[in-house]
Amino acid sequence: MDLGTITILIVAAVILLLLVGLPLAFVTGLIALVLGYTFFGMNGVGLIISRVYTFVTQYIFVSVPMFVLMAAVMDRSGIARDLYDTMSLISRRVRGGVAVQTLVVAVFLAAMSGIIGGEIVLLGMLALPQMLRLGYQDKLAIGVVCAGGALGTMVPPSIVLVLYGLVANVSIADLFAAAVIPALILAGLYISYVLIRCWINPDLAPRTVLDASGGAANPAPVENRHRMPFVLRVGLPVFVAFCVLGSIYMGVASVTESACVGAAGMILATIVRGEFSWELLYDSLKQTIQTCGMIIWIGIGASALIGVYSLMGGIRFIENLFLSIDLPAIGIVMVMMGILLVLGMFLDWVGIALLTMPVYIPIIEKLGFDPVWFGILFCVNMQVSFLSPPFGPAAFFLKSVAPPGVTLNRIFASVWPFIILQAVVLAIVLFFPGVTELLR
């Protein structure tokens, strides 16, 4: 049987087993075992064991649970709420200001965590009810929360960047530096879109009414639960995030070491703020184990499948297939992006990264492109996958905390303008790769 037929059968088997309801990790692992034993006997099983061992013993993988723990502790403390309340003091007098405030806070939260689920849930609980209460159009408010919460994919210390660096064997510090400008461009486009839409149609976001004394008649409720000074409410958590990213950019610590510093610093911040409890720590560790367990199991299955397929000559087959396409090099990259966009509608980003990047990276290098630049393209692409129907996770995260009247259909209908903006940034990074080199 030729490799082309085997490749088609592998893809068909993956789709069929996923439709049956099997988790992606078990699907890829099962197919890897069948292929390995069928073509190589017990030696194929030994290869799979070797690949799995190599995958799970990478030292830099320690950074993943540390970043997730850092985000989990922040999610369960009052840090995000205090940051949002502080920003509300600035946004009241600007039309669309609460939406802009939500996007700015989303950038700060992304810089403190690197994962999107908790951010969307937090913003859905804090910002969405506030915007709806003030009379914002529901589609604008929903889109802002989903798009802002998904910025954790791009803003360092993004877990997506960390995992891509592991798979592509490139510097995670370089990826972090390369992602900053595209992430700020994307956030800037979101903010510009909100301000322009509200200027064209003021009914989308009523300006906060000022009473006779100059105070806000319908201000955002600022909750200062412990009457903490500003340095504890906002300054301390921001300082922790600065230490994490600053230590990486300045070469003081590796990504793994800075991740450990971030987790310890966020726990220390909750202690200083008087919010620490053993229940908070237990729940944070539980979320960390659940999240990292999912990533590791998908990684094990994908690593095993890619290992067997590569031994069969599949990687070389795909490489020759792409290089034989009668397109310029940038056209081949665009085809890759199109495939990732389609996969993003049905698979989570972990599976996409672990299944496609071992195939794509050698091709990118043969075409003469920078794998760091391609990593930023991949992250922007995954931004789209977080919002796009039918399985965009951002919509489901928001639905879990949204008011009863906010349906999944309404959420998906609200995110299309932001998906278009993501496509614009994807094009900017694709055709102007210099934006990823400004801080490197």
N, C-alpha and C positions, 0 to 999 in steps of 0.2 A: 504494500500500500504506500503510495507516494505521500510526501509531507503535506502537500496541498490538501489532499483528502483528509489526512489526520487532523490538520488544523481546523478544517470545517467541522469535523466530528467533535473535536474538543469544544469549540464554541457552541455547537448545538447541544452538547451534553450539559454544559454550564447553564445555558438558558433554560433547558428542560428541568434540571434539578432545582434551579432557583424558583421556577414557576410551581414546582411541587411543594415548595416551602422550606427546603433545607437551607440552613445558614451558609453564607458564602465560604466561610472557613472550612466547613465539612465538605462542601461541594468540590473545592479545589484540592483538598487533601485526598478525597476519595478518587478523583480522576487521576491524581498523581500516582497513587498506589496502583491503580489498574494499569496505567501506562507503564510504570516502572517494572512491575512484575511481568506484564505481557511481553515487553521488548527486551528486558535485561535480566529477568528472573530474580533470584534473591539478591543479586548484586544491585539491582535497581532499588530494592528496599533499603539496602545499606547506604546508597547514595542519598536517598530521602532523609535518612536519619542524620547523615553528615551535614546536609544542607540546613536542616532544622537546628542542629547544634550550633553551627556557625552563625545563624541568624539571631538566636536568643542569647548568645554570649558576647555580643558586641557591647563594649564598655559604654560607648556614647548613648546607648539605649537607655541608660539610667536617667538621662535628662528628661525623657518622656514622662515617667510617673512623677518626677519632681515638679515639672511645669503644670501637670494636671492637678497635683496636690495644692500648689500655689493658687490655682484658679478656684479649686473647690473650697479652700479656706476663705478666700475673698467672697465667694458667692454666699456663704453661710454667715458671714459677719455683716456689719452694717456699713462696710466701706463703700460699696456701690451706691447705697442710698444716700450717704453723706455727700458723695461726689456729685450726685444728681441734684440734691437739694442746694448745694453751694452754687452750681451752675445756674439754677433757677433765678438767682438774684441778678444775673446779668441779662437773661433772655426776655424779661417781661415786656420790655418796651419795643421789641422788634416783631413785626408781623411775621409769623412763622417761627418765632424765636424758640418756642418750646421744642419744635421739631429739630431746629438747628442745635439746640442744647442737647437733645437726645443723641444726635450724631457725634457731637464733640465728646460727650461722655462715653459713647461707644468706642471711640478711638482710645481713650484713656483706659477703659476696661480691657480692651484688646491688648494693650501694651502691658497690662498687669497679669494677663492670664494666658492668652494664646489659643483658647478653645471657644467655640461659638455657642454651644448648647446653653451653658449657664448665662451667658450674656443676653441671649434672646429672651430667656425666661425672666431674668431680672428686669430688662427693659419692658417686657410685656406686662410685668406687675407694677412697675413704677411709672413708665412714660405713657403707655397706651391709655390707661384710664384717665390720666391727667389731660392728654390731648383731646380725648373724646368729651370730657367734662367741659373743656374750654370752647367746644364747638368746632374743632378741626374736622374736616372731611375724613370719614373713616378710612377710605382707601389710601389717603396720604399718610395718615397716622400709622396704619398697618405696614405700609411699604417702608416707612422710615425705620420702624422697629426691626423688621426682618433684615433689611439691607444693612442697617447700622450694626446689628448683632453679628452678622456674617463677616464683618471686617476682621474678626479674629483670625480668619484664614490668611490674611495678608500682613497684618501688623505684627512685627516681631514682639515677643518670642512665639511665633506661630508654630503649632504642632505639625501643621502641614509642611512647613519648611524644614522642620527637624527630620521628619520621616523621609521627605524627598532627599535631603542630604545624606541620610543613611543609605537609601537605595541607590542613589546616583554616585555615591562616594565622592562628594564635593564638600567644600568647607561650609559648615552651617553658619559660621560668622560672616562669610561672604554673602550667603543667601540673605541673612538678616539685613546686612547693609544694602544689598541690592533691592530689597523689598520696600524700603522706607519711602522713597520718592513715589513709586507707583501707588502705594497704599494711600499716601497723602493726596495724590491726584484723584484717586477714586473717592475719597472722603470729601475732597473739595468739590467734585462734580455733584455729589449727593447734596451738599449744602447749597451750591449754586442753583441746582434744580428746584429745591424747596423754596428758596428766596424768590426766584423768577416766577415760579408757578403762583406763589402767594401775592406777588406784585401784580401779575396779570389778572388773577381772580382772587380778590381779597376775601371772598366768602369761604375759601378753602381753609383759612386760618385767621379767625377774628383776632384783632389786636387786643391785648389786655386793657380793660377799661380802667382809667384812673379816676379816683373819686376827687371831691373838692379839695381835700387836703394834700393831694398829690400822691396818695398811696394807691396801691393796686386794689381795685374792688374785687377782682377775682384772681388773686395771686396763687401761685403754686404753694401748696401747704409745705412749709419748710419744717421738717421734723428734726429737732436737735435733742435726741433722746437723753443724752448724758451731759448736755451743755459743755461739750468738749471744745477746747480752743481749736482754731483753724489748723494749727500744725499737727494735731492729732487726727482731726476729721479727714483732712485731705493731704496735708504735707507729708505725713509719715508713709502712707501707702505709695504716694508718688515717688518718694525717696527710695523705697524698696524697688520699684520698677526701674528707676534710674540706675540703681546699683547693679541690677541684673543685666540690663542692656549696656550700660557704660563699661562694666567689667569685661564684656565680650568685645566691644568695639575698640577699647583701649588696650586689649591684649593682656589684661591683668589676670583673667581666668578663662578657662575653657568653657564651652557651652554646658557641659555636664556640671562643672563646679559652680557656674553662675546659676544654674537651675536649682541646685541644692541651697545656695545662698538665698534665692528667691523664696523657696518654700519655707525655709527657716525664718526669713525676714517677715513673711506674711503672718506666720504663727506668732512671732514676737510682737508684731503690730497689734494683733488681736489681744494679746496679753496686756500691752501698754494701754490700749483703749478700754480695757475692762470687759471685753466681750468673750474672752476665751472660756471654754468649758470642755469637759471630756466628751460630752455629747457632740459638740461641734467637731472635735478632732476625730471622733469615731465615724461620724457621717462623712467627713471629708476623705478619710482613708478608705471608707467603703466605696465612695464614688470613684476614687482613684483606681482601686482594684478592678471595679467593673469596667471602667473606660479602658484601662491598659490591658485587661484581659481580652477584651474584644479586639484591640489592635494586635496583640501578640498572636491570638489564634488565627486571625485573618492572615497575618504575616507568615505564620507557619505553613498554612495551606498554600498560599501563593508562592512562597519560596520553594516548597517541594515541587509544585507544578512547573514553575519556571526552570528548576534544575533539571527535571526529567526531559522537558521539552527542549532545553538547550542541548542536552546530551544527544538527543535524536537529530540535532542539526536544525531545530526549528528557529532559533534566533537568527542564524545565518540565512535561512529561507526567507523570513520576514524582512530582514535587512536588504537582501537582493530584490525582494518584491518592491519595497519602497524606492530603492535607488534606481529601479528600472522604469519608474513612472516618468513619463515624458513631460516633466514640469521642472521649472527652476527650483533651486534649493529652498527658497522661501515658500514656494508652492507646496512642496512636500511637507514643510512644517505646518502650513495651513490645513492640509489634509489630516495631519496628526491632531491638530486642534479640533477639527470637525468630529473626528472619532471620539475624542475625549468628551466633547459636548454631548454626544449621543449617549455614551456610557454614563455620563453624569446624571442622566435622567432616570437611570435604573439601579446604579450601584453607588455605594458610599465611597468617599474619597480614599479611604484606606485601601480598599480592594483595587480601585483604579490605579493608585500609585504603585502598589506592589505587583500588579499584574502587567502593567504597560511600561513602566519606566525601565525595567531591565531590558526590554526590547527596544525602546525608543532611544535611550541614551547612547548606545554604540552608533546608531544611525546619525544622531545629532553631531557626534564627534567626527564621524566620517565626512559629514557635510561641511565641517569647519566651523560650526556654531559653538558658542559658549554654553556649557551645561548649566551654569548659574543663571544665565539669561533665560534658558528654557525652563528652569525651575520656577521663575517668576511668572512665565506664561502659564505654566501648569497651575500655579496658585490662583491666578486670575480666572482661569478656566473653572477651577473648583468653586470659586465665588458664584459663578453662574449655576453650578450644579446644586448649591445649597438652596437656591431660590426656585429653580425650574421645576414645573410639574412633570410627571405625576407624583414623584416621591421626594420633592425638595424637603430636606430635613428641617430647614428654618420654619417652614409653614407648620409642621407638626409640633415643633417646640413651642411656637407661639400659640397654637390652638390649645395646648395643654393648660395655659393660664389666661387665655383671652375670655372676655365676657361671652355669655351664651349666644348672643346674636352674631358673633363673628364666626362665620363658617369657613371651611377649608377652601371652598370655591371663591369666597370673597377674598381670602388671603392671597390665593394664586392670582386672582384678577388684579390685586393691588401692587404686585411686585414687578410687573412688566416694564414700567419706566426705568426701574433700577437695573433690571437685566440688560436693557439697552445701554445704559451708562457703563455697565460692566463690559459689554462688548466693545464700547468705545475705548476703554482703557486697555483691553486685550489688543485692539488694533494699534494703539499707541506704543505699547511695549513691543509688539511684533515688528512694526515698521521703523520704530525709533529706539533701538536697543540701548542707546546711550543713556536713557533715563535710569537704567539699572546700574550704571557705572559711576554715577555722580558722587556717591559716598563710599565707593570701594577703593 
